[in-house]
């Protein structure tokens, strides 16, 4: 994965984090936080992959 792709993932995560703080519907906010956690895990995995290549 390129540095640009990693940066795009970071921007997407930041966007979802902001949305989760602005949501007033608790179940939706909770679901969005779960999605953010999964995206962060994917980003960590992708970074580790690109460092080892």
C-alpha distance matrix in Angstrom:
0.0 3.8 6.7 8.2 6.2 6.8 10.2 10.9 10.6 12.9 15.2 15.5 16.4 18.9 20.4 21.0 22.5 24.8 25.9 26.7 29.0 30.7 31.4 35.0 34.7 34.2 32.8 30.3 29.2 28.9 26.8 24.5 24.2 23.3 20.5 19.3 19.5 17.5 14.7 14.9 14.8 11.6 10.1 11.7 10.6 6.8 7.9 10.1 8.0 6.1 9.7 11.3 9.7
3.8 0.0 3.8 5.3 5.2 6.3 8.6 9.9 10.8 12.6 14.4 15.5 16.8 18.6 20.1 21.4 22.8 24.7 26.1 27.3 29.2 30.8 31.9 35.6 35.7 35.4 34.3 31.6 30.3 30.4 28.5 25.8 25.6 25.2 22.3 20.7 21.3 19.7 16.5 16.5 17.1 14.2 11.8 13.6 13.3 9.6 9.4 12.1 10.7 7.7 10.6 12.9 11.2
6.7 3.8 0.0 3.8 5.5 5.0 6.1 8.6 9.9 10.5 12.4 14.2 15.3 16.5 18.4 20.1 21.0 22.7 24.5 25.8 27.3 29.0 30.5 34.1 34.6 34.2 33.6 30.9 29.2 29.5 28.0 25.0 24.5 24.6 22.0 19.8 20.5 19.6 16.2 15.5 16.7 14.5 11.4 12.9 13.7 10.3 9.0 12.2 11.9 8.8 10.6 13.7 12.9
8.2 5.3 3.8 0.0 3.8 5.4 5.0 6.2 8.7 9.8 10.5 12.3 14.3 15.3 16.5 18.5 19.9 21.2 22.7 24.4 26.1 27.3 28.8 32.5 33.0 33.1 32.5 29.5 28.0 28.8 27.1 23.9 23.9 24.3 21.3 19.2 20.7 19.7 16.1 16.0 17.8 15.3 12.4 14.8 15.7 12.2 11.7 15.2 14.7 12.0 14.2 17.2 16.1
6.2 5.2 5.5 3.8 0.0 3.8 5.4 5.0 6.3 8.7 9.9 10.5 12.4 14.3 15.3 16.7 18.4 20.1 21.2 22.6 24.7 26.0 27.1 30.8 30.9 30.8 29.9 26.9 25.8 26.3 24.3 21.4 21.6 21.5 18.3 16.7 18.1 16.6 13.1 13.6 15.1 12.2 9.9 12.8 13.2 9.7 10.3 13.8 13.0 11.0 13.9 16.4 15.5
6.8 6.3 5.0 5.4 3.8 0.0 3.8 5.4 5.1 6.3 8.8 9.9 10.7 12.5 14.4 15.5 16.6 18.6 20.2 21.1 23.0 24.7 26.0 29.6 29.8 29.4 28.6 26.0 24.4 24.6 23.0 20.1 19.6 19.6 16.9 14.8 15.7 14.7 11.2 10.9 12.4 10.1 7.0 9.5 10.7 7.7 7.3 11.1 11.2 9.5 11.8 14.7 14.6
10.2 8.6 6.1 5.0 5.4 3.8 0.0 3.8 5.3 5.0 6.3 8.6 9.8 10.6 12.4 14.4 15.2 16.6 18.5 20.0 21.4 22.9 24.6 28.3 29.0 28.8 28.5 25.6 23.8 24.5 23.2 19.9 19.6 20.3 17.6 15.1 16.6 16.3 12.6 12.1 14.5 12.8 9.5 12.0 13.9 11.3 10.4 14.2 14.8 12.8 14.5 17.8 17.8
10.9 9.9 8.6 6.2 5.0 5.4 3.8 0.0 3.8 5.4 5.1 6.2 8.6 9.9 10.6 12.5 14.2 15.4 16.7 18.5 20.3 21.4 22.7 26.4 26.9 27.1 26.6 23.4 22.1 23.0 21.4 18.1 18.4 19.1 16.0 14.0 16.1 15.5 11.7 12.3 14.8 12.7 10.2 13.5 14.9 12.3 12.6 16.3 16.4 14.8 17.2 20.1 19.7
10.6 10.8 9.9 8.7 6.3 5.1 5.3 3.8 0.0 3.8 5.4 5.0 6.2 8.6 9.8 10.7 12.2 14.3 15.4 16.5 18.6 20.2 21.1 24.8 24.9 24.7 23.9 21.1 19.7 20.1 18.4 15.3 15.4 15.7 12.7 10.7 12.5 11.7 7.9 8.6 11.1 9.1 6.9 10.4 12.0 9.9 10.7 14.2 14.6 13.8 16.2 18.8 19.0
12.9 12.6 10.5 9.8 8.7 6.3 5.0 5.4 3.8 0.0 3.8 5.4 5.1 6.2 8.6 10.0 10.5 12.4 14.3 15.3 16.8 18.6 20.2 23.8 24.4 24.0 23.8 21.1 19.0 19.7 18.7 15.3 14.7 15.7 13.3 10.4 12.1 12.5 8.9 8.2 11.4 10.6 7.6 10.3 12.9 11.5 11.0 14.5 15.8 14.9 16.5 19.5 20.2
15.2 14.4 12.4 10.5 9.9 8.8 6.3 5.1 5.4 3.8 0.0 3.8 5.4 5.1 6.2 8.7 9.8 10.6 12.4 14.3 15.6 16.8 18.5 22.3 23.2 23.4 23.4 20.3 18.4 19.8 18.8 15.2 15.2 16.8 14.2 11.5 14.1 14.6 11.0 11.1 14.5 13.6 11.1 14.1 16.5 14.8 14.6 18.2 19.2 18.1 19.8 23.0 23.3
15.5 15.5 14.2 12.3 10.5 9.9 8.6 6.2 5.0 5.4 3.8 0.0 3.8 5.5 5.1 6.3 8.6 10.0 10.7 12.4 14.5 15.5 16.6 20.3 20.7 21.0 20.6 17.4 16.0 17.2 15.7 12.2 12.9 14.2 11.1 9.1 12.2 12.2 8.8 10.0 13.3 12.2 10.7 14.0 16.0 14.6 15.3 18.7 19.4 18.8 21.0 23.7 24.0
16.4 16.8 15.3 14.3 12.4 10.7 9.8 8.6 6.2 5.1 5.4 3.8 0.0 3.8 5.4 5.2 6.1 8.6 9.8 10.5 12.5 14.4 15.4 19.0 19.4 19.0 18.7 16.0 14.0 14.8 13.7 10.3 10.0 11.4 9.0 6.1 8.9 9.7 6.7 7.1 10.7 10.6 9.2 12.0 14.4 13.9 14.4 17.4 18.7 18.7 20.3 23.0 23.9
18.9 18.6 16.5 15.3 14.3 12.5 10.6 9.9 8.6 6.2 5.1 5.5 3.8 0.0 3.8 5.5 5.0 6.2 8.7 9.9 10.8 12.6 14.5 18.1 19.2 19.0 19.5 16.7 14.3 15.7 15.4 11.7 11.3 13.6 11.8 8.6 11.4 13.0 10.3 9.9 13.7 14.1 12.1 14.5 17.4 16.8 16.6 19.7 21.4 20.9 22.2 25.2 26.2
20.4 20.1 18.4 16.5 15.3 14.4 12.4 10.6 9.8 8.6 6.2 5.1 5.4 3.8 0.0 3.8 5.4 5.2 6.3 8.7 10.2 10.8 12.4 16.2 17.3 17.8 18.2 15.0 13.1 15.2 14.6 10.8 11.5 14.0 11.8 9.5 13.0 14.2 11.6 12.3 16.0 15.9 14.5 17.3 19.7 18.9 19.3 22.5 23.7 23.3 25.0 27.9 28.5
21.0 21.4 20.1 18.5 16.7 15.5 14.4 12.5 10.7 10.0 8.7 6.3 5.2 5.5 3.8 0.0 3.8 5.4 5.0 6.1 8.7 9.8 10.5 14.1 14.6 14.8 14.8 11.6 9.8 11.6 10.8 7.0 8.0 10.4 8.3 6.5 10.2 11.5 9.7 10.9 14.2 14.5 13.9 16.6 18.8 18.6 19.4 22.3 23.5 23.7 25.5 28.0 28.9
22.5 22.8 21.0 19.9 18.4 16.6 15.2 14.2 12.2 10.5 9.8 8.6 6.1 5.0 5.4 3.8 0.0 3.8 5.4 5.1 6.5 8.8 10.2 13.6 14.6 14.1 14.8 12.3 9.4 11.0 11.3 7.8 7.1 10.3 9.5 6.7 9.6 12.0 10.6 10.6 14.1 15.2 14.4 16.3 19.1 19.3 19.6 22.2 24.0 24.2 25.5 28.2 29.5
24.8 24.7 22.7 21.2 20.1 18.6 16.6 15.4 14.3 12.4 10.6 10.0 8.6 6.2 5.2 5.4 3.8 0.0 3.8 5.5 5.3 6.4 8.9 12.3 14.1 14.4 15.8 13.1 10.3 12.9 13.5 10.1 10.1 13.6 12.7 10.3 13.4 15.7 14.1 14.2 17.8 18.7 17.5 19.7 22.5 22.4 22.5 25.3 27.1 26.9 28.2 31.1 32.2
25.9 26.1 24.5 22.7 21.2 20.2 18.5 16.7 15.4 14.3 12.4 10.7 9.8 8.7 6.3 5.0 5.4 3.8 0.0 3.8 5.4 5.1 6.1 9.9 11.2 12.1 13.1 10.0 8.0 11.1 11.3 8.0 9.4 12.6 11.6 10.3 13.7 15.6 14.3 15.3 18.6 19.2 18.7 21.2 23.6 23.5 24.2 27.0 28.4 28.5 30.1 32.8 33.7
26.7 27.3 25.8 24.4 22.6 21.1 20.0 18.5 16.5 15.3 14.3 12.4 10.5 9.9 8.7 6.1 5.1 5.5 3.8 0.0 3.8 5.5 5.4 8.7 9.4 9.3 10.3 7.9 4.9 7.6 8.6 5.8 6.4 9.9 9.9 8.9 11.6 14.0 13.6 14.3 17.3 18.5 18.5 20.4 22.8 23.4 24.1 26.5 28.1 28.7 30.1 32.6 33.9
29.0 29.2 27.3 26.1 24.7 23.0 21.4 20.3 18.6 16.8 15.6 14.5 12.5 10.8 10.2 8.7 6.5 5.3 5.4 3.8 0.0 3.8 5.7 8.2 10.3 10.1 12.3 10.6 7.3 9.9 11.9 9.5 9.1 12.9 13.4 11.7 14.0 16.9 16.4 16.5 19.6 21.1 20.6 22.3 25.1 25.6 25.9 28.3 30.3 30.6 31.7 34.4 35.8
30.7 30.8 29.0 27.3 26.0 24.7 22.9 21.4 20.2 18.6 16.8 15.5 14.4 12.6 10.8 9.8 8.8 6.4 5.1 5.5 3.8 0.0 3.8 6.4 9.2 10.4 12.8 10.6 8.3 11.8 13.3 10.9 11.7 15.3 15.3 14.2 17.0 19.4 18.7 19.2 22.4 23.6 23.1 25.1 27.8 28.0 28.4 31.1 32.8 33.0 34.3 37.0 38.2
31.4 31.9 30.5 28.8 27.1 26.0 24.6 22.7 21.1 20.2 18.5 16.6 15.4 14.5 12.4 10.5 10.2 8.9 6.1 5.4 5.7 3.8 0.0 3.8 5.6 7.4 9.4 7.2 5.7 9.5 10.8 9.3 10.8 13.9 14.1 13.9 16.7 18.7 18.6 19.6 22.4 23.5 23.7 25.8 28.0 28.5 29.3 31.8 33.3 33.8 35.4 37.9 39.0
35.0 35.6 34.1 32.5 30.8 29.6 28.3 26.4 24.8 23.8 22.3 20.3 19.0 18.1 16.2 14.1 13.6 12.3 9.9 8.7 8.2 6.4 3.8 0.0 3.8 6.1 9.0 8.1 7.3 10.5 12.4 11.9 13.2 16.1 16.9 17.0 19.3 21.5 21.8 22.7 25.3 26.7 27.0 28.9 31.1 31.8 32.7 35.0 36.6 37.3 38.8 41.1 42.4
34.7 35.7 34.6 33.0 30.9 29.8 29.0 26.9 24.9 24.4 23.2 20.7 19.4 19.2 17.3 14.6 14.6 14.1 11.2 9.4 10.3 9.2 5.6 3.8 0.0 3.8 5.8 5.4 6.2 8.7 10.1 10.7 12.3 14.5 15.5 16.4 18.5 20.3 21.0 22.4 24.5 25.8 26.7 28.6 30.4 31.3 32.6 34.7 36.1 37.1 38.7 40.8 42.1
34.2 35.4 34.2 33.1 30.8 29.4 28.8 27.1 24.7 24.0 23.4 21.0 19.0 19.0 17.8 14.8 14.1 14.4 12.1 9.3 10.1 10.4 7.4 6.1 3.8 0.0 3.8 5.5 5.1 6.1 8.6 9.8 10.5 12.4 14.3 15.2 16.5 18.6 19.9 20.9 22.7 24.4 25.5 27.0 28.8 30.1 31.3 33.1 34.7 35.9 37.3 39.3 40.8
32.8 34.3 33.6 32.5 29.9 28.6 28.5 26.6 23.9 23.8 23.4 20.6 18.7 19.5 18.2 14.8 14.8 15.8 13.1 10.3 12.3 12.8 9.4 9.0 5.8 3.8 0.0 3.8 5.5 5.1 6.2 8.6 9.9 10.7 12.4 14.2 15.4 16.8 18.5 20.0 21.4 22.8 24.4 26.0 27.3 28.7 30.3 31.9 33.2 34.7 36.4 38.0 39.5
30.3 31.6 30.9 29.5 26.9 26.0 25.6 23.4 21.1 21.1 20.3 17.4 16.0 16.7 15.0 11.6 12.3 13.1 10.0 7.9 10.6 10.6 7.2 8.1 5.4 5.5 3.8 0.0 3.8 5.4 5.1 6.1 8.6 9.9 10.5 12.3 14.3 15.4 16.4 18.3 20.1 21.1 22.4 24.4 25.8 26.7 28.4 30.3 31.5 32.7 34.5 36.4 37.5
29.2 30.3 29.2 28.0 25.8 24.4 23.8 22.1 19.7 19.0 18.4 16.0 14.0 14.3 13.1 9.8 9.4 10.3 8.0 4.9 7.3 8.3 5.7 7.3 6.2 5.1 5.5 3.8 0.0 3.8 5.5 5.1 6.2 8.7 9.8 10.4 12.4 14.4 15.1 16.3 18.4 19.9 20.7 22.5 24.4 25.4 26.6 28.6 30.1 31.2 32.7 34.7 36.1
28.9 30.4 29.5 28.8 26.3 24.6 24.5 23.0 20.1 19.7 19.8 17.2 14.8 15.7 15.2 11.6 11.0 12.9 11.1 7.6 9.9 11.8 9.5 10.5 8.7 6.1 5.1 5.4 3.8 0.0 3.8 5.4 5.1 6.4 8.8 9.9 10.7 12.6 14.3 15.3 16.8 18.6 20.0 21.3 22.9 24.5 25.8 27.3 28.9 30.4 31.8 33.5 35.1
26.8 28.5 28.0 27.1 24.3 23.0 23.2 21.4 18.4 18.7 18.8 15.7 13.7 15.4 14.6 10.8 11.3 13.5 11.3 8.6 11.9 13.3 10.8 12.4 10.1 8.6 6.2 5.1 5.5 3.8 0.0 3.8 5.4 5.1 6.3 8.7 9.9 10.8 12.5 14.3 15.5 16.7 18.5 20.2 21.4 22.6 24.4 26.0 27.2 28.7 30.5 32.1 33.4
24.5 25.8 25.0 23.9 21.4 20.1 19.9 18.1 15.3 15.3 15.2 12.2 10.3 11.7 10.8 7.0 7.8 10.1 8.0 5.8 9.5 10.9 9.3 11.9 10.7 9.8 8.6 6.1 5.1 5.4 3.8 0.0 3.8 5.4 5.0 6.2 8.6 9.9 10.4 12.2 14.2 15.2 16.3 18.3 19.9 20.7 22.3 24.3 25.5 26.6 28.4 30.3 31.5
24.2 25.6 24.5 23.9 21.6 19.6 19.6 18.4 15.4 14.7 15.2 12.9 10.0 11.3 11.5 8.0 7.1 10.1 9.4 6.4 9.1 11.7 10.8 13.2 12.3 10.5 9.9 8.6 6.2 5.1 5.4 3.8 0.0 3.8 5.4 5.0 6.2 8.7 9.7 10.4 12.4 14.2 15.1 16.5 18.4 19.8 20.8 22.6 24.2 25.5 26.9 28.8 30.4
23.3 25.2 24.6 24.3 21.5 19.6 20.3 19.1 15.7 15.7 16.8 14.2 11.4 13.6 14.0 10.4 10.3 13.6 12.6 9.9 12.9 15.3 13.9 16.1 14.5 12.4 10.7 9.9 8.7 6.4 5.1 5.4 3.8 0.0 3.8 5.4 5.1 6.3 8.7 9.9 10.7 12.5 14.3 15.5 16.7 18.4 20.0 21.3 22.7 24.5 26.0 27.5 29.1
20.5 22.3 22.0 21.3 18.3 16.9 17.6 16.0 12.7 13.3 14.2 11.1 9.0 11.8 11.8 8.3 9.5 12.7 11.6 9.9 13.4 15.3 14.1 16.9 15.5 14.3 12.4 10.5 9.8 8.8 6.3 5.0 5.4 3.8 0.0 3.8 5.4 5.1 6.2 8.6 9.9 10.6 12.2 14.3 15.4 16.4 18.3 20.0 21.0 22.4 24.3 25.9 27.1
19.3 20.7 19.8 19.2 16.7 14.8 15.1 14.0 10.7 10.4 11.5 9.1 6.1 8.6 9.5 6.5 6.7 10.3 10.3 8.9 11.7 14.2 13.9 17.0 16.4 15.2 14.2 12.3 10.4 9.9 8.7 6.2 5.0 5.4 3.8 0.0 3.8 5.4 5.0 6.1 8.6 9.7 10.3 12.2 14.1 15.0 16.2 18.3 19.7 20.8 22.3 24.4 25.7
19.5 21.3 20.5 20.7 18.1 15.7 16.6 16.1 12.5 12.1 14.1 12.2 8.9 11.4 13.0 10.2 9.6 13.4 13.7 11.6 14.0 17.0 16.7 19.3 18.5 16.5 15.4 14.3 12.4 10.7 9.9 8.6 6.2 5.1 5.4 3.8 0.0 3.8 5.5 5.1 6.2 8.7 9.8 10.6 12.4 14.2 15.3 16.6 18.4 20.0 21.2 22.9 24.7
17.5 19.7 19.6 19.7 16.6 14.7 16.3 15.5 11.7 12.5 14.6 12.2 9.7 13.0 14.2 11.5 12.0 15.7 15.6 14.0 16.9 19.4 18.7 21.5 20.3 18.6 16.8 15.4 14.4 12.6 10.8 9.9 8.7 6.3 5.1 5.4 3.8 0.0 3.8 5.4 5.1 6.2 8.6 9.9 10.6 12.3 14.2 15.4 16.5 18.4 20.1 21.3 22.8
14.7 16.5 16.2 16.1 13.1 11.2 12.6 11.7 7.9 8.9 11.0 8.8 6.7 10.3 11.6 9.7 10.6 14.1 14.3 13.6 16.4 18.7 18.6 21.8 21.0 19.9 18.5 16.4 15.1 14.3 12.5 10.4 9.7 8.7 6.2 5.0 5.5 3.8 0.0 3.8 5.4 5.0 6.1 8.7 9.8 10.3 12.2 14.2 15.1 16.3 18.2 20.0 21.1
14.9 16.5 15.5 16.0 13.6 10.9 12.1 12.3 8.6 8.2 11.1 10.0 7.1 9.9 12.3 10.9 10.6 14.2 15.3 14.3 16.5 19.2 19.6 22.7 22.4 20.9 20.0 18.3 16.3 15.3 14.3 12.2 10.4 9.9 8.6 6.1 5.1 5.4 3.8 0.0 3.8 5.4 5.0 6.2 8.6 9.8 10.4 12.3 14.1 15.3 16.5 18.5 20.1
14.8 17.1 16.7 17.8 15.1 12.4 14.5 14.8 11.1 11.4 14.5 13.3 10.7 13.7 16.0 14.2 14.1 17.8 18.6 17.3 19.6 22.4 22.4 25.3 24.5 22.7 21.4 20.1 18.4 16.8 15.5 14.2 12.4 10.7 9.9 8.6 6.2 5.1 5.4 3.8 0.0 3.8 5.4 5.2 6.2 8.6 9.9 10.7 12.3 14.3 15.5 16.8 18.7
11.6 14.2 14.5 15.3 12.2 10.1 12.8 12.7 9.1 10.6 13.6 12.2 10.6 14.1 15.9 14.5 15.2 18.7 19.2 18.5 21.1 23.6 23.5 26.7 25.8 24.4 22.8 21.1 19.9 18.6 16.7 15.2 14.2 12.5 10.6 9.7 8.7 6.2 5.0 5.4 3.8 0.0 3.8 5.5 5.1 6.1 8.5 9.9 10.4 12.2 14.2 15.5 16.7
10.1 11.8 11.4 12.4 9.9 7.0 9.5 10.2 6.9 7.6 11.1 10.7 9.2 12.1 14.5 13.9 14.4 17.5 18.7 18.5 20.6 23.1 23.7 27.0 26.7 25.5 24.4 22.4 20.7 20.0 18.5 16.3 15.1 14.3 12.2 10.3 9.8 8.6 6.1 5.0 5.4 3.8 0.0 3.8 5.4 5.0 6.1 8.5 9.7 10.5 12.2 14.3 15.5
11.7 13.6 12.9 14.8 12.8 9.5 12.0 13.5 10.4 10.3 14.1 14.0 12.0 14.5 17.3 16.6 16.3 19.7 21.2 20.4 22.3 25.1 25.8 28.9 28.6 27.0 26.0 24.4 22.5 21.3 20.2 18.3 16.5 15.5 14.3 12.2 10.6 9.9 8.7 6.2 5.2 5.5 3.8 0.0 3.8 5.5 5.1 6.2 8.6 10.0 10.6 12.4 14.5
10.6 13.3 13.7 15.7 13.2 10.7 13.9 14.9 12.0 12.9 16.5 16.0 14.4 17.4 19.7 18.8 19.1 22.5 23.6 22.8 25.1 27.8 28.0 31.1 30.4 28.8 27.3 25.8 24.4 22.9 21.4 19.9 18.4 16.7 15.4 14.1 12.4 10.6 9.8 8.6 6.2 5.1 5.4 3.8 0.0 3.8 5.5 5.1 6.2 8.7 10.0 10.8 12.6
6.8 9.6 10.3 12.2 9.7 7.7 11.3 12.3 9.9 11.5 14.8 14.6 13.9 16.8 18.9 18.6 19.3 22.4 23.5 23.4 25.6 28.0 28.5 31.8 31.3 30.1 28.7 26.7 25.4 24.5 22.6 20.7 19.8 18.4 16.4 15.0 14.2 12.3 10.3 9.8 8.6 6.1 5.0 5.5 3.8 0.0 3.8 5.4 5.0 6.2 8.6 10.0 10.8
7.9 9.4 9.0 11.7 10.3 7.3 10.4 12.6 10.7 11.0 14.6 15.3 14.4 16.6 19.3 19.4 19.6 22.5 24.2 24.1 25.9 28.4 29.3 32.7 32.6 31.3 30.3 28.4 26.6 25.8 24.4 22.3 20.8 20.0 18.3 16.2 15.3 14.2 12.2 10.4 9.9 8.5 6.1 5.1 5.5 3.8 0.0 3.8 5.3 5.2 6.2 8.7 10.1
10.1 12.1 12.2 15.2 13.8 11.1 14.2 16.3 14.2 14.5 18.2 18.7 17.4 19.7 22.5 22.3 22.2 25.3 27.0 26.5 28.3 31.1 31.8 35.0 34.7 33.1 31.9 30.3 28.6 27.3 26.0 24.3 22.6 21.3 20.0 18.3 16.6 15.4 14.2 12.3 10.7 9.9 8.5 6.2 5.1 5.4 3.8 0.0 3.8 5.5 5.2 6.3 8.9
8.0 10.7 11.9 14.7 13.0 11.2 14.8 16.4 14.6 15.8 19.2 19.4 18.7 21.4 23.7 23.5 24.0 27.1 28.4 28.1 30.3 32.8 33.3 36.6 36.1 34.7 33.2 31.5 30.1 28.9 27.2 25.5 24.2 22.7 21.0 19.7 18.4 16.5 15.1 14.1 12.3 10.4 9.7 8.6 6.2 5.0 5.3 3.8 0.0 3.8 5.5 5.3 6.4
6.1 7.7 8.8 12.0 11.0 9.5 12.8 14.8 13.8 14.9 18.1 18.8 18.7 20.9 23.3 23.7 24.2 26.9 28.5 28.7 30.6 33.0 33.8 37.3 37.1 35.9 34.7 32.7 31.2 30.4 28.7 26.6 25.5 24.5 22.4 20.8 20.0 18.4 16.3 15.3 14.3 12.2 10.5 10.0 8.7 6.2 5.2 5.5 3.8 0.0 3.8 5.5 5.3
9.7 10.6 10.6 14.2 13.9 11.8 14.5 17.2 16.2 16.5 19.8 21.0 20.3 22.2 25.0 25.5 25.5 28.2 30.1 30.1 31.7 34.3 35.4 38.8 38.7 37.3 36.4 34.5 32.7 31.8 30.5 28.4 26.9 26.0 24.3 22.3 21.2 20.1 18.2 16.5 15.5 14.2 12.2 10.6 10.0 8.6 6.2 5.2 5.5 3.8 0.0 3.8 5.6
11.3 12.9 13.7 17.2 16.4 14.7 17.8 20.1 18.8 19.5 23.0 23.7 23.0 25.2 27.9 28.0 28.2 31.1 32.8 32.6 34.4 37.0 37.9 41.1 40.8 39.3 38.0 36.4 34.7 33.5 32.1 30.3 28.8 27.5 25.9 24.4 22.9 21.3 20.0 18.5 16.8 15.5 14.3 12.4 10.8 10.0 8.7 6.3 5.3 5.5 3.8 0.0 3.8
9.7 11.2 12.9 16.1 15.5 14.6 17.8 19.7 19.0 20.2 23.3 24.0 23.9 26.2 28.5 28.9 29.5 32.2 33.7 33.9 35.8 38.2 39.0 42.4 42.1 40.8 39.5 37.5 36.1 35.1 33.4 31.5 30.4 29.1 27.1 25.7 24.7 22.8 21.1 20.1 18.7 16.7 15.5 14.5 12.6 10.8 10.1 8.9 6.4 5.3 5.6 3.8 0.0
